[in-house]
Amino acid sequence: MVAPNLGLEDVVVGTSSICDVNGKTGQLIYRGYDIHDLVANVSFEEVVYLLWNDDLPNKAELNELDQQLKSARALPSPVMDFIKGLPRTASPMDVLRTSVSLLGIYDPEGRDSSVESTRRKAVRITAQIPTVIATFHRVREGKDLVAPEPNLGAAANLLYMLTGETPDEYAVHTMDAALTMHADHEYNASTFSARVTISTLSDLYDAITAAIGTLSGPLHGGANEQVMRMLLQIKGGEDEAEEWIRGALERKDRIMGFGHRVYKTDDPRAVELKEMARRLGERAGQPQWFRMADRIQKVMLAEKGLYANVDFYSASTYYVMGVPIDLFTPLFAASRVSGWSAHVIEQLENNRLIRPRADYVGPTNQKVVPIDQR
């Protein structure tokens, strides 16, 4: 018997034309386009179109998708009422998971698993997840709800609904780039969960609910939340950050935001976010978070040979934009839902039930002993 790779590490379980991750060269590619090229030249909405189709959109195609997304942002009244009635102490990821499941009840095509219906539902669910996140946040803060603004793109509208203020132009640019960089990452745990779910011919809401549940686990989502809490725990500046991280390494503490299951070099998303975190911090008058993070990153690379991953620099990036720490992972979902939906569509287009096997390693030839003799 060949010992299986625990966690299916480096095990190829399927093919996909959506996303390619090259861990050796540090490349992330969506349908043939390098992530650096996409971040520099296209919007998140264009990336959504790319993931759901074979190529980037022309102006007419982009305008059509943009209008579809904007017109679908509002939540059904029963879902709004549900969110308003939740405990303010509820976990935002729990709220998101349950709200997405509830959205499926009120979608007239909810149980339809055809590719055509799934494409239409992908538009609605991608548009509505940011509204769910912002609505619960405003409710728990006791603030007036902010309706989606049809004149704003996805990134600007998300920040606007969260804060109630027109966001800074560079913050919008950074959020748009963050949404783009988190949109897909091949067969990660939540994406694979979505594909397994839809392979049973359930529906998109089932698949996305399963994916959100998977993302809520600390080994998949939430690392950037822990990174920011680490930075807040450190009292002082760069020197104190270096002292803290060296002490943590001596204690053999686990440091979040470093290393990756696939990348063996720089995470290309971290490369992009590093510069954005620096510029955003300086513009907002909060340069200390980047400087502390940068010192920690240098120590980790020198002492452990570990590269920062996307979670490390997204932490201070979101924080400086005014995003509450416990919304970092829901924002991940607001982006990744586009990739989850793309994989669901791809699975449906050439579906076969995903049903792997396991090597049995338990006892054999057991005989039942009467209960009074056990």
C-alpha positions as CSV (number, residue, x, y, z in Angstrom):
1,M,0.0,0.0,0.0
2,V,1.4,3.4,-1.0
3,A,1.1,5.9,1.8
4,P,-1.3,8.7,0.8
5,N,-0.3,12.3,0.9
6,L,-1.9,13.8,4.0
7,G,-4.1,16.7,3.1
8,L,-3.8,15.6,-0.6
9,E,-0.7,17.7,-0.8
10,D,0.5,18.0,-4.4
11,V,-2.1,15.4,-5.5
12,V,-3.7,16.3,-8.8
13,V,-7.4,15.5,-8.6
14,G,-8.7,17.2,-11.7
15,T,-8.1,19.6,-14.6
16,S,-9.2,23.2,-14.9
17,S,-8.8,26.1,-17.4
18,I,-9.6,28.8,-14.8
19,C,-6.5,29.3,-12.7
20,D,-2.8,28.2,-12.7
21,V,-0.6,28.4,-9.6
22,N,3.1,27.9,-10.1
23,G,4.6,27.5,-6.7
24,K,8.2,27.3,-8.0
25,T,8.2,30.5,-10.0
26,G,5.7,32.4,-7.9
27,Q,3.1,32.9,-10.6
28,L,-0.7,33.2,-10.3
29,I,-2.5,33.1,-13.7
30,Y,-6.2,33.5,-14.5
31,R,-7.1,32.0,-17.8
32,G,-3.6,32.7,-19.2
33,Y,-3.3,36.2,-17.7
34,D,-0.6,36.9,-15.1
35,I,-1.9,38.4,-11.9
36,H,0.5,41.4,-12.0
37,D,-0.8,42.2,-15.5
38,L,-4.4,42.0,-14.3
39,V,-3.9,44.1,-11.2
40,A,-2.2,46.8,-13.2
41,N,-4.7,47.0,-16.1
42,V,-8.2,45.7,-15.3
43,S,-11.0,46.1,-12.8
44,F,-12.4,43.4,-10.5
45,E,-15.5,43.3,-12.7
46,E,-13.4,42.5,-15.7
47,V,-11.7,39.7,-13.7
48,V,-15.1,38.3,-12.7
49,Y,-16.1,38.2,-16.4
50,L,-12.8,36.5,-17.2
51,L,-13.3,33.8,-14.6
52,W,-16.8,33.1,-15.8
53,N,-15.9,33.1,-19.5
54,D,-13.0,32.3,-21.7
55,D,-11.4,35.8,-22.0
56,L,-11.6,39.4,-20.9
57,P,-14.7,41.3,-21.9
58,N,-15.0,44.0,-24.5
59,K,-16.7,47.3,-23.5
60,A,-20.2,46.1,-24.3
61,E,-19.7,42.8,-22.4
62,L,-18.2,44.6,-19.4
63,N,-21.0,47.1,-19.4
64,E,-23.7,44.4,-19.5
65,L,-22.1,42.4,-16.6
66,D,-21.5,45.6,-14.6
67,Q,-25.2,46.6,-14.9
68,Q,-26.3,43.1,-14.0
69,L,-24.2,43.1,-10.8
70,K,-25.3,46.6,-9.8
71,S,-29.0,45.7,-10.3
72,A,-28.7,42.6,-8.1
73,R,-27.0,44.1,-5.0
74,A,-30.2,44.7,-2.9
75,L,-31.2,41.9,-0.6
76,P,-34.7,40.4,-0.4
77,S,-36.7,41.9,2.5
78,P,-36.9,38.7,4.5
79,V,-33.1,38.3,4.4
80,M,-32.7,41.9,5.5
81,D,-35.1,41.3,8.4
82,F,-33.2,38.1,9.3
83,I,-29.9,39.9,9.5
84,K,-31.4,42.7,11.6
85,G,-32.7,40.2,14.1
86,L,-29.4,38.4,14.7
87,P,-27.3,38.8,17.9
88,R,-24.8,41.6,17.5
89,T,-22.2,39.3,18.9
90,A,-22.6,36.7,16.0
91,S,-19.6,35.8,14.0
92,P,-19.7,37.6,10.6
93,M,-18.7,34.4,8.9
94,D,-21.6,32.5,10.5
95,V,-23.9,35.3,9.4
96,L,-22.6,35.2,5.9
97,R,-22.9,31.4,5.6
98,T,-26.4,31.4,6.9
99,S,-27.5,34.4,4.9
100,V,-26.2,32.8,1.7
101,S,-28.2,29.7,2.4
102,L,-31.3,31.9,3.1
103,L,-30.8,33.8,-0.2
104,G,-31.2,30.4,-2.0
105,I,-34.7,30.1,-0.6
106,Y,-35.7,33.4,-2.1
107,D,-34.0,33.0,-5.4
108,P,-36.6,31.8,-8.0
109,E,-34.0,29.6,-9.6
110,G,-32.6,28.4,-6.3
111,R,-32.7,24.6,-6.9
112,D,-32.0,24.7,-10.6
113,S,-28.5,23.3,-11.2
114,S,-28.4,23.9,-15.0
115,V,-25.4,25.8,-16.3
116,E,-27.5,28.6,-17.6
117,S,-29.3,29.1,-14.3
118,T,-26.1,28.8,-12.4
119,R,-24.5,31.6,-14.4
120,R,-27.5,33.9,-13.6
121,K,-27.4,33.0,-9.9
122,A,-23.6,33.6,-9.9
123,V,-24.3,37.2,-10.8
124,R,-26.8,37.6,-8.0
125,I,-24.8,35.9,-5.2
126,T,-21.6,37.8,-6.2
127,A,-23.5,41.1,-6.0
128,Q,-25.3,40.3,-2.7
129,I,-22.5,39.0,-0.5
130,P,-20.9,42.4,0.0
131,T,-24.4,43.7,0.9
132,V,-24.8,41.0,3.5
133,I,-21.4,41.8,5.0
134,A,-22.0,45.5,5.2
135,T,-25.6,45.2,6.4
136,F,-24.6,43.0,9.4
137,H,-21.7,45.3,10.3
138,R,-23.9,48.4,10.3
139,V,-26.6,46.6,12.3
140,R,-24.3,45.4,15.0
141,E,-22.7,48.9,15.3
142,G,-26.2,50.4,15.7
143,K,-25.7,52.6,12.6
144,D,-28.1,53.4,9.8
145,L,-28.0,51.0,6.9
146,V,-26.3,52.2,3.7
147,A,-28.0,51.2,0.5
148,P,-25.8,50.0,-2.4
149,E,-24.8,52.9,-4.6
150,P,-25.5,52.1,-8.3
151,N,-22.9,54.7,-9.5
152,L,-20.0,53.0,-7.7
153,G,-18.1,49.9,-8.8
154,A,-17.7,46.8,-6.7
155,A,-14.7,48.0,-4.6
156,A,-16.0,51.5,-4.0
157,N,-19.5,50.3,-3.2
158,L,-18.2,47.8,-0.7
159,L,-16.2,50.4,1.2
160,Y,-19.1,52.9,0.9
161,M,-21.6,50.5,2.4
162,L,-19.3,49.6,5.3
163,T,-18.3,53.2,6.3
164,G,-21.1,55.3,4.9
165,E,-18.5,57.6,3.4
166,T,-17.2,58.1,-0.1
167,P,-13.9,56.2,-0.1
168,D,-10.5,57.6,-0.9
169,E,-9.5,57.0,-4.5
170,Y,-6.4,55.1,-3.7
171,A,-8.3,53.0,-1.1
172,V,-10.7,52.1,-3.9
173,H,-7.8,51.2,-6.2
174,T,-6.3,49.0,-3.4
175,M,-9.6,47.3,-2.6
176,D,-10.2,46.6,-6.3
177,A,-6.7,45.0,-6.5
178,A,-7.3,43.0,-3.4
179,L,-10.6,41.7,-4.7
180,T,-8.8,40.7,-8.0
181,M,-6.0,38.9,-6.2
182,H,-8.3,36.9,-3.9
183,A,-10.7,36.0,-6.7
184,D,-9.3,32.5,-7.4
185,H,-6.5,30.2,-6.4
186,E,-7.0,26.9,-8.1
187,Y,-8.1,23.8,-6.0
188,N,-7.8,25.4,-2.6
189,A,-9.9,23.8,0.2
190,S,-13.0,26.0,-0.2
191,T,-13.0,25.7,-4.0
192,F,-12.6,22.0,-3.8
193,S,-15.4,21.9,-1.3
194,A,-17.7,23.8,-3.7
195,R,-16.8,21.4,-6.6
196,V,-17.5,18.4,-4.5
197,T,-20.8,19.8,-3.4
198,I,-22.0,20.8,-6.9
199,S,-20.8,17.4,-8.3
200,T,-23.8,15.9,-6.6
201,L,-26.0,18.2,-8.7
202,S,-27.1,20.2,-5.8
203,D,-27.2,24.0,-6.6
204,L,-24.9,27.0,-6.5
205,Y,-26.2,28.2,-3.1
206,D,-25.4,24.8,-1.6
207,A,-21.9,24.9,-3.1
208,I,-21.2,28.5,-1.9
209,T,-22.5,27.8,1.5
210,A,-20.2,24.8,1.8
211,A,-17.3,26.9,0.5
212,I,-17.9,29.6,3.1
213,G,-18.1,27.0,5.9
214,T,-14.8,25.6,4.7
215,L,-13.2,29.1,4.5
216,S,-14.3,29.8,8.1
217,G,-11.8,27.3,9.4
218,P,-8.5,28.9,10.7
219,L,-6.3,26.7,8.6
220,H,-7.8,28.3,5.4
221,G,-9.3,31.7,6.2
222,G,-8.6,34.1,9.0
223,A,-4.8,34.3,9.0
224,N,-4.8,38.0,8.1
225,E,-7.1,38.6,11.1
226,Q,-4.5,36.9,13.4
227,V,-1.7,38.9,11.7
228,M,-3.4,42.2,12.5
229,R,-4.1,41.2,16.1
230,M,-0.3,40.3,16.3
231,L,0.6,43.8,15.1
232,L,-1.8,45.4,17.6
233,Q,-0.3,43.4,20.4
234,I,3.2,44.8,19.7
235,K,3.7,48.0,21.6
236,G,6.0,50.4,19.8
237,G,7.5,50.5,16.3
238,E,9.9,48.6,14.1
239,D,12.5,47.9,16.8
240,E,9.9,46.5,19.1
241,A,8.4,44.5,16.3
242,E,11.8,42.9,15.7
243,E,12.3,42.2,19.4
244,W,8.8,40.6,19.6
245,I,9.2,38.4,16.5
246,R,12.6,37.1,17.7
247,G,11.1,36.3,21.1
248,A,8.2,34.5,19.4
249,L,10.7,32.5,17.3
250,E,12.6,31.5,20.4
251,R,9.4,30.3,22.0
252,K,8.6,28.4,18.8
253,D,5.3,30.3,18.5
254,R,3.4,29.9,15.3
255,I,3.6,33.1,13.2
256,M,0.7,33.6,10.9
257,G,1.1,35.1,7.4
258,F,4.2,33.2,6.4
259,G,4.7,30.2,4.2
260,H,2.3,28.6,1.7
261,R,1.3,25.0,0.8
262,V,2.0,25.8,-2.9
263,Y,4.4,28.7,-3.2
264,K,8.0,28.0,-2.4
265,T,9.1,31.6,-3.3
266,D,7.4,35.0,-3.1
267,D,3.6,34.9,-3.2
268,P,2.8,37.2,-6.1
269,R,-0.2,38.6,-4.3
270,A,2.0,39.5,-1.3
271,V,4.4,41.3,-3.7
272,E,1.6,43.5,-5.0
273,L,0.0,44.1,-1.6
274,K,3.3,45.0,0.1
275,E,3.7,48.2,-1.9
276,M,0.0,49.0,-1.6
277,A,0.1,48.6,2.1
278,R,3.1,51.0,2.3
279,R,1.5,53.6,0.1
280,L,-1.9,53.3,1.8
281,G,-0.4,53.6,5.3
282,E,1.5,56.7,4.3
283,R,-1.5,58.4,2.7
284,A,-3.6,57.6,5.8
285,G,-1.0,58.8,8.3
286,Q,-0.6,55.3,9.7
287,P,2.8,54.1,8.3
288,Q,3.6,52.2,11.5
289,W,1.7,49.1,10.6
290,F,3.5,48.6,7.3
291,R,6.9,49.4,8.9
292,M,6.3,46.9,11.7
293,A,5.1,44.2,9.3
294,D,8.1,44.8,7.0
295,R,10.6,44.4,9.8
296,I,8.9,41.1,10.8
297,Q,9.0,39.9,7.2
298,K,12.7,40.6,6.9
299,V,13.4,38.7,10.2
300,M,11.3,35.7,9.1
301,L,13.0,35.5,5.7
302,A,16.5,35.7,7.2
303,E,15.9,33.4,10.2
304,K,13.4,30.9,8.8
305,G,13.6,31.2,5.0
306,L,9.8,31.8,5.0
307,Y,8.2,34.2,2.6
308,A,5.2,36.4,3.5
309,N,1.9,35.2,1.9
310,V,-1.1,37.2,0.8
311,D,-2.5,37.3,4.4
312,F,0.5,39.1,5.8
313,Y,0.2,42.4,3.9
314,S,-3.6,42.3,3.4
315,A,-4.0,42.6,7.2
316,S,-2.6,46.2,7.5
317,T,-4.1,47.0,4.1
318,Y,-7.6,46.3,5.2
319,Y,-7.1,47.8,8.7
320,V,-5.9,51.1,7.4
321,M,-9.0,51.2,5.1
322,G,-11.2,51.0,8.2
323,V,-12.3,47.4,7.7
324,P,-13.0,45.8,11.1
325,I,-10.6,42.8,11.8
326,D,-13.4,40.2,12.0
327,L,-14.6,41.2,8.5
328,F,-11.2,40.4,6.8
329,T,-12.3,36.8,6.1
330,P,-15.8,37.8,4.9
331,L,-14.1,40.2,2.4
332,F,-12.1,37.2,1.2
333,A,-15.4,35.5,0.5
334,A,-16.8,38.6,-1.3
335,S,-13.9,38.2,-3.7
336,R,-13.5,34.4,-3.9
337,V,-17.3,33.9,-4.6
338,S,-16.4,34.8,-8.2
339,G,-13.8,32.0,-8.4
340,W,-16.1,29.5,-6.5
341,S,-18.8,30.2,-9.0
342,A,-16.4,29.8,-12.0
343,H,-15.4,26.4,-10.6
344,V,-19.0,25.4,-10.0
345,I,-19.8,26.2,-13.6
346,E,-16.8,24.4,-14.9
347,Q,-17.7,21.3,-12.8
348,L,-21.2,21.3,-14.2
349,E,-20.1,21.6,-17.8
350,N,-18.3,18.2,-17.5
351,N,-19.6,16.7,-14.3
352,R,-18.9,13.4,-12.6
353,L,-19.6,12.8,-9.0
354,I,-16.5,13.3,-6.9
355,R,-16.1,10.2,-4.9
356,P,-12.6,9.3,-3.8
357,R,-11.5,6.2,-1.9
358,A,-9.6,5.7,1.3
359,D,-7.1,3.0,2.3
360,Y,-8.6,1.1,5.3
361,V,-6.1,0.9,8.2
362,G,-8.4,-0.3,10.9
363,P,-8.6,-3.7,12.6
364,T,-9.8,-6.8,10.7
365,N,-11.4,-10.2,11.4
366,Q,-13.2,-8.9,14.5
367,K,-15.9,-11.1,16.2
368,V,-18.8,-9.7,18.2
369,V,-18.6,-10.5,21.9
370,P,-21.9,-10.6,23.8
371,I,-22.5,-7.3,25.6
372,D,-22.4,-8.9,29.1
373,Q,-18.9,-10.3,28.3
374,R,-17.3,-7.1,27.1
